[in-house]
Amino acid sequence: MNPAKLNHGLNILLVLVLGPMTALFAQSNRNITKPTIPFRYVITENSIDDPDDPKIASRHIELLLDQRSFSEQNLKLLFTLVSKRFPQPNLLFVDVYTSLEQAPTPEERDLGGTSNLEDQTNNRHLWAIYVRNKNDEYFRYSPVNDLFGNKLVQLSQAIKEQP
């Protein structure tokens, strides 16, 4: 058989087989909606301490948020997203950095060092810390207009029964 005719026949077969699949794939992609988040962030660390003991297990997340997006409203949304993405273990700590200078390098992390603590005391960059446990959900952050202060935002608190 002539190789050119064989090649032409294979092309027609591919169009007949893959054509409907391509149309189906394109149709399914049109139905997917991307979440609308008004900012970008990157998770730089995600670790679980004591994963074998659910009573004391905790997750620690560090993430980098663009400083231009740093606001109380965006932090509330960010912590809602992270909390939903990582429902377990219940004890969750999140550190938010707005500069790479704040984030520990792998070498600092190996030594147990945290470059962000010194940076926060120097008040050079915006930061936030989120905590979720069985009784509380809150975060602290450095207000944009007052790098020397920090603000507490209580998101939820367990109702304590009265005797």
Buried (B, 14 or more C-beta within 10 A) or exposed (E): EEEEEEEEEEEEEEEEEEEEEEEEEEEEEEEEEEEEEEBEBEEBBBEBEEEEEEEEBBBBBBBBBEEEBBBBEBBBBBBEEBBEEBEEBBBBBBBBBBBEEBBBEEEEBEEEEBBBEEBBEEBBBBBBBBBBBEEEBBBBBBBEEEBEEBEEBEBEEEEEEEE
